[in-house]
Amino acid sequence: MRRREDPGRRWGVLADDVTGACDVAAELRAVGLEVAVVLGVPDVEHLPRDVDVIVVGLGTRTAPRERAVAETLTAARALPAAGHGRWYQKYCSTFDSTDDGMIGPVADALLAEAALHGSAGTPATPHADRTVYRGHLFVGDRLLSESSLASHPLTPMTDSDLVRVLSRQTEHPVGSIPLRTVHAGPAAVAAELAAAPRHVLLDALDDADLDVLAAALHPDDGPAPHRLAGGGAGLMTAFGRRIPRAARAAVDGPAASEGPGIVLVGSASDRTRAQLDAVGGPTTTIDAHAAVADPATEAERVLDVVAGLLADGRRPVVSASHDPAAIAQAQAAHGTEVAAAAVEDVLARVARHAVERLGVRRLLVAGGESSGAVARGLGLRALRLTERVDPGVAWAVGVTDSGIPVAVLLKSGNFGGVDLFERAWGCAP
């Protein structure tokens, strides 16, 4: 018999970026749970009390260690006040993190805070074609180090051995549990966990493997091992499949007002480029040089184009440049981080003014950093998940800091079908 869930032990997910938060929230919503996404370090007084899972979307993936640790701990300490005292450390399904990165330091800080003796997790996320075998991370049929993530501008992943990667981020020992143990069942995994090092990375190829890991880490018929669970959306979704459904009506969030939609693109991933190509029609491209020089003026230029398209009954698409030569030139002139931040600033300004001045009420945003910038630009603090469109991709509703209800779809650059930019509008709130 499945045990009743202790309200004080509901899950609180600590995600290192906004699209990662929306990814796991979309999958939890798909298994029938009520989920709220809180953006940024939460205010205890405004945390929802009527959902199964709270997902906190931080902006710590590429943050300095000290800031990543401080913001994660502040968020973690707030969650028990809303009855969500069981933590899950959500990081990217491609383990995005440099040697100076935050996965190891954040795990160590959470272990100390909760007086746990170790962590156990996996970035394996079958819906995103991320798997782990013999401690190595695969993207599709390629090792992580042979995928496009090897040349990521901020977190180049050139090592597929997760034990090696995590060992460079923590002074504590790191081990792994192989697939043969997972296939032996939850008891075998639990037994190996009992003798494992402080940090353990887990092999998994599919949802059945993740269900075994979830049962081993938090069994129904006994005390849970004293380990912090973490990883991609896949393992947290396996925990979600084990959560008893609340005996109450579904929770309604704010409804988005009637109004047009807009697509905002900051990602340069291959999948996002394919989605842009599938849309066809004109795309307004942000000039990175102009964005660095004067983001307000560049945003106004873009808004003039957007206003004209809306007046013609068309759905505007605004994007960072995908021209390799233009990107290289902007990065060489201003630096990679400065150029990227300026473009994100323009996207955020366009989003805010499109909502407040042009009546836009639905925004589809592609790219993790861009989604965070747009959410901050709109002043969104919390979202209620509504409709899952694709694996890891869902619409949500929230209220801007100027009191306007909007619907947003905040997606990782690599997620969603090729036709997402057209198909998503059919189920927008």
N, C-alpha and C positions, 0 to 999 in steps of 0.2 A: 504494500500500500504506500502511495506517495505521501510523504509527510506534509503537513500544513506549513506554509511559509511564515516564518517569524517576521512580522511587519518591520521590526528593527533591523532585519538582515536582508532587506531587499537590495538588489544590485544597484550600485552607483558606478558608472563607467567613466573613467578619466581618459579622455581622448586627446591626443597631442595636436590635432588640428580640426578645423570645422568640417571638412569633407569626410574625414575619418569618423567623426561623430555621426554624421548623417548616414554614412555607410552602415555602421553597426545598428543605428536606430531603424533604418529601412528594413533590415533583416529581422530585427526583433518585432517590428510591426507586422511583418509578413507571417510570423508564427502566432499572431493573435494577441500580442501584448500591447498595453497602452504605454506609450513612450513619449517622454519630453526631452528635448535637447535644450540645454542651457548654454548660452554662448559667453565665453570668457569666465573669469573667476567669479563664482556665484555669490550673490548676496543671500545669506541664510533666510532672511525674512521673505524672500520672493521665490524660494524653491517650491515647486509643486508638491502637494501632499497626496495626490489622487492618481498616481500612475504606478505601473509595475516596475519600471526602470527609468532612472534619470541618467542621461548621457551628457557629460560636460565637455563641450568643445573648446579646448584651449588653443593657444597659438604658440606651442612650445617645441614643435618638431625641429626647428632650426634655431631656437633661442639659445643663448649662453646657458651653460649648465646651472649656474646659480639661480637664474630667473626661472628656468624650467622646473627646478626642484621646489623653489619657493611657491610658485603659482600652483603647482600640482598639490603640494601639501595643504595650501589654503583651501583649495577646492575639496580635497579629501576630508578635511576637518569639518567642512560645512555639511556634507551629505548626511551624516547620522542624525542631524537635527530634523531632517525630513523623513527619517525612517529608512535611509538607504546606507547602511553601515557595512555592506559587503562590497569591497572595491575590486574593480577590474582595470588593469593598466592596458589601455588600448593604444597600440602603436601601428605603424603602417604595415600592410601585408607584404611589402618589399623591404621591411626592416630598415627603412631610410634613417640613417644616423651615421655621422662620421665618427672617427676615433675620439673626437672631443664631444661627441653627442650625448643625448640625454636618456636613452633607454636604461642603461645600467645605473647611472646616478639616481634617476627617479625611482627605480625599483628598490635600490638600497635605502633611500629615504622613506619610502612607504613601508618597507619591512621594519625599519626602526620605529616608525610612528605607530604601527599596529602590533608591535612586539611579535612578529612572525619570524620563523627561522629560515625561510627561503622563499623563492619564487619558482613558478613553473608556467611555461607558456609556449605558444607557437604562433608564428605569423600565417600559418597555413589557412587559406581562405578559398575553398573550392569554387565558390561562385565567381571569383576573380581569377581563377586558374593559377593560384599560388599554392604550391605544395612543398613539403619538407621531407627529405629522405636522407638517412645517414647524416643528419645534421646540416644538410645543404639545402638551400632555398632555390626552388625552380620557379620560373615565370613561363607558364606554358611548358614547352619541351626544352627550354633553354635554362642553363644555370643563370642565376641572378647576374653574375659577373659577365655573362655573354649577352645579356638583354640590353635594351635601350637605357635601363637604369644605370648602367655603368658610366654613362656620360651625362648623368643628371647634373645641372649647373650648380646646385647647392649641396646635394648629398650623393655624390657619385659612389655607386655600390660596386666596387671592383673585387670584392671577396664574397664568395657564396657560402663559406663555412661560418655558420652562425655562432658556433662556440668561439671561434677565433675573433669574430667581430665583437661579440659581447665581452670577451675577456680583455679587450683593449679599452673598455669603458669602465671596468670595475676592478678593484683589487681583490675581490672575493673569487673563489673557484667557480668555474662554469662547467657543467656537464650536459649530457644529452641522453634521452631514452629512445632506443631504436624502434622501428616499425614492428619488428618481431615481438617485442614486449607488448606493444599496443594491441597487436592481433591476438595476444594471449588473454586479453580481457582486463577489466578494471582492477581486479584484485592483484594481478601481476604488475600493473602500472603502479598501484599504490604501494606495493611492497618495494619496488625499485626506488620510488620517490622517497621512502623512509630512510634509505641509505645514501641518497644522492647528495651532491654538493649544494652550496647555497642557491645557486641559480641553475635551473634545468630547462633545456630546450627540447621540445617534443616533436617527434616525427608524426606526420599525418598526411594522407593522400586524399581522403574524401570525408564526407559528413559522418559516415559510420565510425571512422577513426576518431573524429572529434567527439562523438557521443561517448565513446569509451573513455576518452580523457576527461570529459566532464563528469562522468560517473565516478572516476577514480579520485578526482580532485574534490568533489562535493557529493559524496554518496547519500542516498536517501535513508539508509538504515544504520548510519553510524556517524561519529564525529568526522568533520572534514579535516584533512591534513593541514598542518599549520604552514600553508604556503599561499602567497599572493598569486592569484591567477592573472595571466596577461596574454597579449598577442593581438592578432588581427580580429576582424569581425567574425570569422568562422567559429572560433572556440566560444566566444561570448554568445553566439547564436545557439550553439549546442547547450550552453547553460539555460538559455531562454526556452528551449524545448522542454526543459525539466521544471520550469517555474509553474506552479499551480495558477490557473487563470482566476482572476478576482471575480467573485460572485456579485457583479454590479454591471450597470449599463456602461457602454463605451463613453469615454470622456470626450466632450466636444471642445475644441479650441475655437479661437476667433475665426470667423469666416472672412475670406478675402472679398473686398468690394468688387463690383463689376468694373472691369477696365482692361485695357490692352496689355499685351505681354512684350517682353524684350529679352534678347539673348546677349549675355556679356561673357566674353571669352578671354581668359588670361593664360590658359594652359597652351603649351606647345607640343603636347604629346601626339603621337601618331594617331591615336583614336580620336582625339578632339579635331585634328586636321581632317580626318575622314568625315566626321560629323559636319564640319563646316562645308566640305565639298558637297555633301549630300543635300544640304539646304539649297544650294544654288542662289541666284539673286545677289544683290549687292551686299557687301560687308564693309562697314565703316572701320577703317584701321586707325588705331591710335599712333601718332608720330612720337616715338620715344624721345627724340631730341627736344621736341616742343614740350613734351610732358615734363622733362627735367627742368627746362628753362622756366616754364610758367604753367603748372598743371591746371589752374583755374581757367586760363584762356583756352587751352587745348580742350578741356571739358566742354566749354561753351561752343567751340567749333563743332565738336561731335554732337552735342545736343541739338544744334541747328539742323543737322542732317537727320537726326532721330525724329525731331518734330515734323519735318517734311514727310518722312516715310509714314509716320502715324496718321498724318492728315490724309494720306493717300490710301489709308486702310491696310498698310503693310506692316509686317512684324520686323522691327529693326534688329540687326545683328551688329554688335560692336566688338571688335577684337584687337588684341595686341598683334603686332606684325608677326607673320610666320615666314617671312622672307629671310633665309639664312644670312645673306649679305647685310641686310639692314640690321638684323639682330647683332651680328658680329661688330658692325660699325658702332652701334649704340653702346655695346658693352665695352668696346675699346676706348670710346670717348669718355664715358662716364663711370665705368665700373659695372659689373654684373648686378650687384645688389642695388645700387643707386638707380640704374635704368629700370629694373624690375619694380622697385618700390614706386617709382614715378608713374609707371603705367597702371599699377594697382590703385594709386591715388586717383588717377583720372577715372578709372572704372567705378570707384566708390562715389566720386562726385557725380558722374553720369547717372548712376543708380538713384542717388538721393534726389537729384533735380528732376529726373524722369518721373519719379513717384510724386513729388510735391508740386511740380509745375506742369507736367504733361499728362497726369492721370494714370500712369502705368501702375498696375496692381499685381502683375505676375512677372517674376524675374527668374530666368534660367541662367545659372552661373557655372562656368566650367573652369576648374582649377582650384587647388587647395588654398594657396595664398590669396588668390583673387576672391574666392568665396568668403574668406575671413575679412578681407578689406571691404567687400560690399556689405557684409553683415554689420561691420562696425560703422560704415558710412550711413547705413539706414538706422542705426541705433537699435538693432534687434537684440533682445536679451534672452528670449526663450521662444522655442518653436514647438508646435504639436504636429507630429507626423500624421499625414492623411493617407495618401495613395502611393504605394510602391509602383514604380514604372518599370524598372529593370533591377536586376540584382545590385544591391548597394546604392540604388538611386531612388529617391522618393520626394514627393511634394510635401511641403510643410507650410503651416500658417503661423504668422506672428504679427506683432504690432510694432511699428516704428516708434522712435522716441518722440515723434510729433503726433502720435496717436492714430496713424493710418494703418488699417489692416492690410497685409499683403500676403501673397503666396510666393514661396521661393523654392527652387530646386537647386541645391548646392551640391555639385558633383565633382568627384575626382576626375582629373583629365583623362585617365585611362578607362573610365567606367562608361557604361551605357552602350546600347546598340548604335550602329552607324546612323540610323534614321531617327535617333533620339530627339534632335532639335526640332523635328516636325511632329513626331508621334506623341511626345510628352504633353502637348497642349490638349490632346483629347481627353485627358483625365486630370487636368489642372483644376484646383478648387475654384 
